[in-house]
């Protein structure tokens, strides 16, 4: 149930939560979360209260040393907090100015005007446009 919730919530944020396995490297995290803007996170899913095995801890250290964050999640609340942390909302897209030509979600295949998304009526990529609908009461 936790894994399915993670997959669906990541998808709703415009990302992918891919099952991650390796035939020749044991201890890899369960999922790889690919988020807009080229961000990659690894997720180890556990039953509530369970801990990583020694080999999983070792692999997580190696991944983090390479600059890839590894999160351990053992509850639905943990999934919610993680997705909130890594979502495009986490970078406050609609409250910060951005440079001309750069989509604040990292989708560089669209053109945007300079300035700020807030109330400016600027063209946004699908990720930003969908997210802005959810913020309409906030802005």
C-alpha positions in Angstrom: 0.0 0.0 0.0 2.9 2.4 0.8 4.6 1.6 -2.5 1.4 2.2 -4.6 0.8 5.5 -2.8 4.4 6.6 -3.5 4.1 5.8 -7.2 0.7 7.6 -7.5 1.8 10.7 -5.6 5.1 11.0 -7.6 3.1 10.6 -10.8 0.7 13.4 -9.7 3.7 15.7 -9.3 4.9 15.0 -12.9 7.5 12.4 -12.0 8.1 8.7 -12.2 8.7 6.3 -9.3 10.4 3.4 -11.0 11.0 0.0 -9.5 14.8 -0.3 -9.0 16.6 -3.7 -9.0 20.0 -4.9 -9.9 21.1 -8.5 -10.6 24.7 -7.8 -9.7 24.5 -5.2 -6.9 22.6 -6.1 -3.8 21.1 -3.7 -1.3 19.8 -1.1 -3.8 16.7 0.9 -2.7 13.3 -0.2 -3.9 12.4 2.8 -6.0 14.0 5.5 -8.0 12.0 8.8 -8.1 12.7 10.9 -11.2 11.3 14.4 -10.8 11.0 17.4 -13.1 14.1 19.4 -13.4 16.4 16.3 -13.5 16.2 15.5 -9.8 16.7 11.9 -8.8 15.9 10.4 -5.4 16.2 6.8 -4.2 13.6 5.4 -1.8 13.8 2.3 0.4 10.3 1.3 1.5 9.9 -0.6 4.8 7.2 -2.0 7.0 6.4 0.3 9.8 9.2 0.5 12.3 11.6 -1.8 10.3 15.2 -0.7 9.6 17.5 -1.0 6.7 19.8 -4.1 6.6 23.6 -3.5 6.9 24.1 -3.9 3.1 21.2 -1.4 2.5 22.9 1.1 4.8 26.2 0.6 3.0 24.6 1.1 -0.4 22.7 4.2 0.8 26.0 5.7 2.0 27.6 5.0 -1.4 24.7 6.6 -3.2 24.7 9.7 -0.9 28.5 10.1 -1.3 27.8 10.3 -5.1 25.2 13.0 -4.5 22.1 10.9 -4.8 19.7 11.3 -1.8 18.3 8.1 -0.3 15.1 8.2 1.8 13.7 5.4 4.0 9.9 5.5 4.2 7.8 3.3 6.5 4.3 4.9 6.5 1.8 6.7 4.4 2.5 9.9 6.3 6.2 9.4 5.4 5.2 9.1 1.7 3.3 12.3 2.0 6.1 14.2 3.7 8.7 12.9 1.1 6.6 13.9 -1.9 5.9 17.3 -0.4 9.6 17.8 0.1 10.6 16.9 -3.4 7.7 18.2 -5.4 7.8 21.2 -7.6 6.0 23.0 -4.8 9.1 22.5 -2.6 10.9 25.1 -4.7 8.1 27.7 -4.3 7.7 28.1 -8.1 5.0 30.7 -7.9 6.5 33.0 -5.3 10.0 33.4 -6.8 11.0 35.2 -9.9 12.7 33.2 -12.6 15.0 34.0 -15.5 13.7 34.4 -19.0 13.6 31.2 -20.9 13.7 29.0 -17.8 10.7 27.0 -16.8 10.8 27.0 -12.9 9.9 23.2 -12.9 13.0 22.5 -15.0 11.0 21.8 -18.2 13.3 23.5 -20.7 11.3 22.4 -23.8 8.9 25.3 -23.3 9.4 29.0 -23.6 8.4 31.4 -20.8 8.7 35.1 -20.4 10.9 36.6 -17.7 9.4 37.7 -14.4 7.3 35.8 -11.9 4.5 33.3 -12.4 2.4 35.0 -9.8 -0.5 36.7 -11.5 1.6 37.5 -14.6 -0.4 35.2 -16.9 2.8 33.6 -18.2 3.0 30.5 -20.3 3.8 27.5 -18.1 4.6 23.9 -18.8 2.0 21.3 -17.9 3.7 20.5 -14.6 3.6 24.2 -13.5 0.1 24.8 -14.9 -1.3 21.8 -13.1 0.3 22.8 -9.9 -0.8 26.4 -10.1 -4.5 25.2 -10.2 -3.9 23.7 -6.7 -2.4 27.0 -5.4 -5.2 29.2 -6.8 -6.5 29.9 -3.3 -3.0 30.6 -2.0 -1.9 33.2 -4.5 
